Amino acid sequence: MAKDKLLFTPGPLTTSRTVKEAMLHDVGSRDDEFIAMVRDIRRQLLELGGVSQTSGYEAVLVQGSGTFGVESVLSSAIPADGKALILVNGAYGERMVQMTARYGIATEVLRWAENEVTDPSAVEAKLKADSSITHVIIVHCETTTGIMNPVETIGPMVQAAGKTFIVDAMSSFGAIPLNLAEAGVDYLISSANKCIEGVPGFSFVLARKSKLDTCKGQARTLSLDLHAQWAGLEGNGQFRYTPPTHTLLAFAQALKELADEGGVKGRGARYLANHNALKAGMQKLGFIPYLAPEVQSYIITAFHYPGDANFHFEEFYRRLSQRGMVIYPGKLGHVDCFRMGNIGRMQPADIAALLVALEGVLKEMSVAIPVAKPKR
Ligand SMILES: *Cc1c(COP(=O)(O)O)cnc(C)c1O
């Protein structure tokens, strides 16, 4: 079989051979071993968030991609008379606004430009001005740009105001440390195929038990009912509907490899090395990063299109893909950018290979880039 392309994307990601090999088994969803494995996965996920069942948190696995997990929380956690405040500085924040609109949930939105972090003082002022807000919702790393939002500052503020705090930590969980209890997080959502380096198939929700209890009978859908899903997993240990058994086998192996790498810290260090190699190499070629360095995460990096008229993204993408390197288009409202992920089973040497391929492609396309100015 031909060598797989390297995925410099925000997911699905390049995974290890051993994670893929873990799927070479068929397991019964009611089998004791499988049920024990699922329990262990749930326990380990809480541990990664610095919490446990004893400290009042629960892990719920939800079939589907990451969006299904977000939708499960938003459609289950906010009561009919509740009101959401959604903090938006990118496409994933906007997606959650679409969700609450779909459910007819009263919603307030605070928006920032895609290169600006969410501002805690604006959130505090909004909570003071509108006491009817019940839930505050934020994206940890907005994968649209790779910007990091100050979850650890906003969370305790939301908690002090007596509101529920929901965090989409899809692209950060497992690689950027976050202690749920300290950050005042009531619900955190992430998925199998991002920084934990599993394969796609399910999302997971880490929820404060006292809040999860209030979701009972409140969900707007059957299959995404977060409380019912938890009750199933906690009761007989089973998923309510067909579980992604192979994905779970792969995930158990991925968690082992995360621990072997030194946990969240070790993984974060590798991703940071990837990001630094990418940024240095791209800047040397003349590319300009979209974000200011102080707000840029080591998860994914957006770069401006070069100014040369010979640059066409589709062709650039295709030629890179032919060389085994898959990058990602931009998702920005007003600026032409493309993105490169630093996450997945990837080393700085792979980044170096990407940069060599990229330089070759630019030559083929006769794209000249002026050397980037040191400051934006
Ligand atoms: C990837 C991602 C999602 C959605 O994940 P899907 O698996 O594509 O449904 C949501 N939020 C953020 C921040 C993400 O990075």
The ligand as a Tripos MOL2 file, in Angstrom:
@<TRIPOS>MOLECULE
LIG
   15    15     1     0     0
SMALL
NO_CHARGES

@<TRIPOS>ATOM
      1 C1        -12.9630   20.3020   14.9470 C.3       1 LIG1
      2 C2        -13.7410   21.2590   15.7730 C.ar      1 LIG1
      3 C3        -15.1410   21.1530   15.9460 C.ar      1 LIG1
      4 C4        -16.0310   20.2260   15.2050 C.3       1 LIG1
      5 O1        -15.6070   19.0180   14.9920 O.3       1 LIG1
      6 P1        -16.1910   18.0270   13.8900 P.3       1 LIG1
      7 O2        -15.4990   16.7900   14.3060 O.co2     1 LIG1
      8 O3        -15.7520   18.5260   12.5440 O.co2     1 LIG1
      9 O4        -17.6500   17.9450   14.0260 O.co2     1 LIG1
     10 C5        -15.7560   22.0220   16.8250 C.ar      1 LIG1
     11 N1        -15.0720   22.9670   17.4670 N.ar      1 LIG1
     12 C6        -13.7530   23.1320   17.2920 C.ar      1 LIG1
     13 C7        -13.0490   24.2200   18.0290 C.3       1 LIG1
     14 C8        -13.0460   22.2840   16.4450 C.ar      1 LIG1
     15 O5        -11.7190   22.4480   16.2740 O.3       1 LIG1
@<TRIPOS>BOND
     1     1     2 1
     2     2     3 ar
     3     2    14 ar
     4     3     4 1
     5     3    10 ar
     6     4     5 1
     7     5     6 1
     8     6     7 2
     9     6     8 1
    10     6     9 1
    11    10    11 ar
    12    11    12 ar
    13    12    13 1
    14    12    14 ar
    15    14    15 1
@<TRIPOS>SUBSTRUCTURE
     1 LIG1         1 GROUP 0 **** ****
